């Protein structure tokens, strides 16, 4: 064979080798399991340079060790100090070592051969570096078939090792992400179970006939697809009823999305509910709305009586047709949501005043639940107060506490314009202020003490028409409490709303309603 034929043959073999290398690099980029990837790399790195055997040593930075699988298909590993041997030297310097006689090389670590029972003659070791050039391990091939490792073998193995390093890092990252995902999924299952447990129907506190009738109704309708309208004064537990319905339905693993229609300005409410497409206005990015986020689950519209008429018209389309169009959108999106709505307003009166759509009212009011005010369920006050006290002392990790008979008597006499929410806040306040494990009359708010029994549990006052109506009495108490809260908070609306146990927007609405600004 002449020299020209030998050169052609050599070039052909080299081209075949690089073609094989390219295919191997392409294949390794798709492998996501680290153990499978290591088996693939060990097997094919040996073949690509005609070696008898190959090893990959990965760097464990925390322990400053190099580790390697003992054999293909196993998870057994050997570990040694990352400063030892030819592998340690390549890791440290980042330089290739091509040893013609491994045992004569000053850095060769004979302990590895002792552990594996293998005899190393020739050895080629190249560094594995991440995309930032930091060492993550070394790739080592042993005992070249038919001679010694060449310069060409060094180049081929170096290319192979650079792609292998990226594949290993990706597999490790994916493994960590999948592990984190699995942990989060397990935690979510546990948290969903705990959350669902909080909203079992049996956890609705109250023995009065009215509460028990609500419990029975929720049990009947929870797992149905029917929309529900929940009415009642502020603080009566409308949100609790909505969450109980959701978590006792077959939708409990899907989202429960709540939006307060009174808390958002009219200009923002529609985009929050229905979403918005990119480019509707300068700088506006695409945003998914609350309705779309609730897909498959439950949408809870609190204070729906404060929703604007244009938003009501769009909501009606969602409720009727189960389709949604984002603001600025041109296509309809199929939606599967159960709608629960709540309000403290008289919607029939709002319909007469043309402030609420009658067709939407009947779409939402398939089932009606009215949450009664606390003053109409006085027999439940001691039970609720003790329940709130037990929960709060557990949160504070305090010992058991109780109420004195006098304190309970005060709670029973009070009119509770803020309903159950006000009772919960009063109990928390008294638990903090009490100097021992018994809440006494002196630990209660001033307006709780010394109030004479009267119709509805509230003060009464003569007017031109005689005795005040219940609505007038409640408004009078609300005005007084708002003034007191604003005075105590230095007219800070956020702090005042916390004192009253209502939202900041709810307080603002009441201030406007009563002309207190």
N, C-alpha and C positions, 0 to 999 in steps of 0.2 A: 504493500500500500504506500503510495507516495505521500509526501508531506501535505500536499493540497487536500488529498482525501482525508487525511488525519485531522486537519484543521476543520474541514466541513463536518466530520463526524463529531468532533469536540463541540463545535458550535451548536450542532443539532441536539446533543445531549444537554448542553447548558440551557438551550431554549426550552427543551422539554422539562428540565428541572424548575426553571422559573415559571413555566406555565402551571406546573403542579403546585408550586409555592403559591401562586396567585389564587388557584382554586381552593387550596387549604385555608388561606387567609379569609377568603369569602365565606367558606363554610363555618369557620370558628366564630365569625361575627354574629351568627344566628343562634349559637348555643347559649342558653341562659342558666343552666344548672352548673354550678362550679365543679362538682365532682366529675360529672360527665365531660366537661370541658377539659379538665386536667388529664383525664384518660386519653382524650382525643389529641391533646398537645404532646403528651409523652410518646404516644404511638407514632404520630406523624412526624415529629421533629427528628426521631431516630431514622425514619425512612428517607427524609429529604436530604440527609447527608450520608446515607449508607452506613449508619452506625448500628452497633449490636443492641444498644440500650440507651435510654435517655431518662433524665430526671429533671423535675422542676422543683426548685426550692423557693418558697414564698417567704417574704420577710414579715415577721411578727414584731412590729415596732414596740409594742407595749412590753413584751418580754425580751426584746433584743435577741430573738432567735430566728433561725431558718428552719422551716419545716417542709417535709415532702411526704407524699404517699409512697408506701413501700412497694406496691404493685398495682397494676391496672385492675380496675374493678373492685378494689378494696377501699376502705376508709381508714385503714391502719396507717399511722404516720410515724416518721422519725423526726426528732427535734435535736438541734445542737446550737451552741453559742454562735451567733452571727458573725463573730470575729474570727472564727476558725476555718481552716481549710482553704482550698482554691475557691470554693463558692463564696466564702466570707471575704476573700481578697477581691474578687470580681465585684461583689456587692459594694464594697467600700470604695474602690477606685473607679468603677464603671468601665474598666478596660477588659478586653477579651484576653483570655488565657488559653493557649493551644499547647498542651503538654504532650510531647512525643513519648515520654516515659513518666507516667503519673507518679510512681513510687520514688523517683529521683527528684521530683519537684519539691522544693523546700516548704511549700504551703499545703501539700496534699495531706488530707486528714484520713488516715488509715482506719479510723474507728468506724466510718460509714461502711467500708467493705466488710469489716468484722461483723457488724450488725446484720448486713444483708447476705453475707456469704458469697459475695461476688468479687471477682478479681478485675481491677481496672488496669488497663495497659495504656492506651492512648485516651486523651480527654480533651474535649473542646467545651469551654464554658463562656457564655455570653451574658451580659446584663439584661434585665427586663426593667424598662423604665416607663413611668406613666407619662401623660401628655405634658406634664411640667418638667420632665427630665429627672424626677426623683425615683430612686431605685425601689422596686416593689419585690424583687427576687432575682433569681438567675435561672437560665436554661442550660443544661449540661448534657452533652452526648458522650457516650463511652464506647471505646474500642471500634475504631473505624475498620470496616471490612476491607481487607486487601491493602493495608498500608496505614498512612498517617493522614490526619485531617489537613486539607489544603487551605490556601488563602481563599479560594473560591467557596469552600465549605464555611469559612468564617463569615463571608459576606451573606451567603444564603441564610445561615442560622441567625445572623444578626437581624435580617429583615423579618424572618419568622418570629423571633423573640419580641420585636417591637410591636407587631400585630397581636401576638399572644398576650402581651402586657395589657393592651387596651381591652381585649376580650375578657381577661381575668378580672380587671377592675370593674367592667360593666356587669359581669356575672355576680361579683361580690356586692355591688350596689343594688342590683335587682333582688338578690337574696335578702339583703337588709330591708329593702322596701317591702318585699313580700312578707317578711317576718313582722315588720311594723304594721302592715295592713292586716295580717292575721290577728295580731294583738288588739288592734283597734276594733276589728270586727267583733272579737270576743268581748272587749270592754263595752262596745255598743249594745251587744246582746244583754249584758249584765245591767247596763244603765237603763235600757229600754224596759227590762223586767222590773227594775226598781221604780222607774217613773210610772210604769203602768200600775204597779202595786199601790202607788200613792193615790191613784185615781180610780181604784175599784169602787163600785157602787156602794159597797159596805162601808167605805170610808167617809161617806157623807154623814156628818154628825147631826143628829136631831131625832127626837122621838115624837115630836108633835105630829098630828094627823096630816098637816099640810106638807111637811117635809117627807113623810113616809109615802104620800101619794106621788110626790115628785120622783122619789127613788123608784117606785114601781113603774112609773111612766118611762124613766130613763132606761130601766132594764128591758122594757118592751121594744123601744125604738132604737137602741144603740146600734144594733147590727143590721139595721135597715138602711136603704139608700135615701131615706126621706130627709129633706131640708127641715131645719128647726129654727124657729124664732123664739129667743129667750128674752123675756122682759122683766123689768124690776128696777127698783131704785139703785143708785150707786152703792156699791159695797154689799149687795145681797148675795153675791156668789155666782154671778152669771158666767164668768169665765170658768169657775170650778165645774159648773154643770156642763159647759161645752167640752172641756178636757175629759171629763168623765165619760161623756158620750163617745168621744173619739177613742179613748184607750180601752173601751169595752166593746169596740167594733172590730170587724175583720181588717180595718184599715190601720190598726194601731202600730204596725211596723212602718207605715208610710208617714210622711211629714204632717205635723199639725202646725199650720202657719196662721199666725194671728196678726191682724192689722187694726189699729185704732183709727177709725175714720175721722174722729174729732181731733186727733193729735197732729195731723198733717194739713198744711195749707192746701186749698183746693187745687192750686197749680201743680202740686207734687203728688197728690193722691192718685190721679189717673196713671201716671208713669209708674208709681209704686205698685199699683194693682195689676196693670196690664202689660208693663214693660215698655221698652222703647227701642226703636231701631237706630243704628248708627247713622249719623249725618242728618238727623231731623233738624238739628240746629248746630251752629258752629261749636266744635269741640265736644259734641255729644257722642258718647260711645254706646254700643249696644248693651242693654241691660234687661235681664229676665225679670218679670214682675212676680209679685207674691202669688197670684193665681196659678201661674205656670209652675212656680216652685212647689206649690201644694199638690201638683198633679199626682193622682193615685191616692191622695190622702184627704185631709180635711182643711177647709179654709174657714177661719173664724173671723167674722167681721164685727168688731166691737163698736158700739156707738154708731150703728148704721143709720140712725135717724139724722146724723149730721152730714151724710154723704150728699154731694151736689147732684142736681138733676141730670146733668150730662153723664156723670159717672154712673148714676143709677141706670140710665138707658143702656150703657155698655155692659153693665153687670147683668141686666136682664137678658141680654143676648147670650152671655156665658151660661146663665142658669137654664135658659130655654133650649139652646141649641148645642150646648157643651162644646162651643168653639170660641176661640179667642183671637183677637187681632191686636198686635202691639201698636203703639202710637207710631205712626209713620210707616207701618207695615202694609204689605199688599197681599199677604197670604193668610189664610185661616189656619189656626193650630188647634188640633183636637185636644180637648181637656176632659179629664175625669176627676172631678172634685165634688165632695159633699160640702154644702154650704151651711154653716151655722152662723146665725146673726143674733146680735144682742143690742138692746137699746133701753134707755130709761125714759124714753119719750112715748107719748101716746100716738102711735103711727096713724091711727084712724083720724085723729084730729089733724095730724100733719097732712094727710091726704085731702081733707076738706079745705085746708089752707093752701093746697096745691104745692106743698113743699116735699111731698113724697109720692112716688108713682104707685097707683093702686095695683097695676098689673104685677109689679115687682113684689109688693106686699103679699099678694096671694101666692106668688111663687115661693116666697121664703116661709110663709106662715102655713106650711103643710102640717107641722106639729107645733103647738104653742106650749111653752113652759113658762109659767110666771113664778118668779122667785119672790116669796113674800118678804116684807120688811121684818126686821128683828122684833119690833115692838108688837107685832101680831103673833109672835111665837115665844112669849116670855118664858114658857116652861122649858125652853131649850137653852136659855141663857146660862144657867149654872153648868150644864154639860159642856157647852161650847167654851166657856171661860176656863174650865178645868183642862179641857183638851189643849187649848192654846198655851196654857201655863206649862203643861207637861212637855209639849214640843219645844217651847222656848228654853226651859231649864235644861233640857237635853242638849240643845245647841250650845248653851253656855257652859255645859259640863258642871252645872250646879246640882246640889242635892235636891231631893223632892221638896216641893212647896205646896201650900194650900191657902185657901181663903178663910178668913174669919166669917162667922155668920153675919156680922154687921156689914162687911165689905160686899158679900153676896147680896144682901138686902139692898145696898146702894145700886148695885148693878141691875137688880130687878126693877127698881123704881125709875131708872133713867130711860129717856125716850129713844136713844140711839138713832139720831138722824143719819149717822154714817154707817148704820147697820153692822153687819158681821165684821167688816173691815175695821170699823172704829173700835169694836169690842176687842179684836185681836191686838190693835195698837195700844189700847188702854191696858190690857193684861201685860204686854211686854214692858210698858213704862212702869207699871206698878211693881213688876218683878225686879226691875233694876233698882228702884228706889227703896224697896223694902229692906229693912235692916236685919231681918231674921227670916226664917223659912215660912212665915205666915204673912199673907197680905192682909193688912188691916184697912179700916176706913180711911185713916190718915194718909195711906199710900196712894189713894186714888186722886184723880184730878178734882179740882175745886168744883167744877160743874157737875160732878158725879155725887157730891155730898149734899145732904140736906134738902133734896128736891122733893116736895110733897107729891104724894100719889095723885094723879089726875088722869083724865081720859087720854089714852094713848101714851101715858107716861111722860107727857111734856107739860111745860108750864102753859097755862091758859091766861088769856087777857081779854077784857071786854073791849068790844069795838062798837061802832055805830049799829052794826047788825047783830050785836050780842056776842056770843062766844065765837072765837076764831075757828075757822075750818082747819082740818088736819093739814091741808096743803099750806095754808098761811102760817101755821105753827112751825112746820118743818122749815119753811123758808126763813122764818124769824131766827130759828136756832142755827141754820146754816150761815146766815149773815153774821150772827154773833161769833160763831166759831171761826169763820174766815177772818173777821177783824182781829180776833185774839191771836190767831196764828200769824197773821201779817205783822202784828205788833211785836210778838215774841221773836220773829225772825228778822226784824229790822227791815220789813217789806221785801225780803228776799223770797221770790215766788217759789223757787225750787225747795228751799227749806220749809216754807209754809205748807207746800203740798205734801211734803214728807210728814210733817206734824199731823196733818189732816188725814193722811193715808189715801190720798188720791194722786192722779198724775198732775204734772205741772200744767199741761194743756187743759185738763179738766178744771183746775183751779182758775185758769185764765178765763175759761168759758163762763164759770160761775161769777167771777168778778164783773165781767161784761154784762151778764144777765141781771145782776143786782145793782149795777151802776156804782161799783165800789172803787173804780180806778181813780 
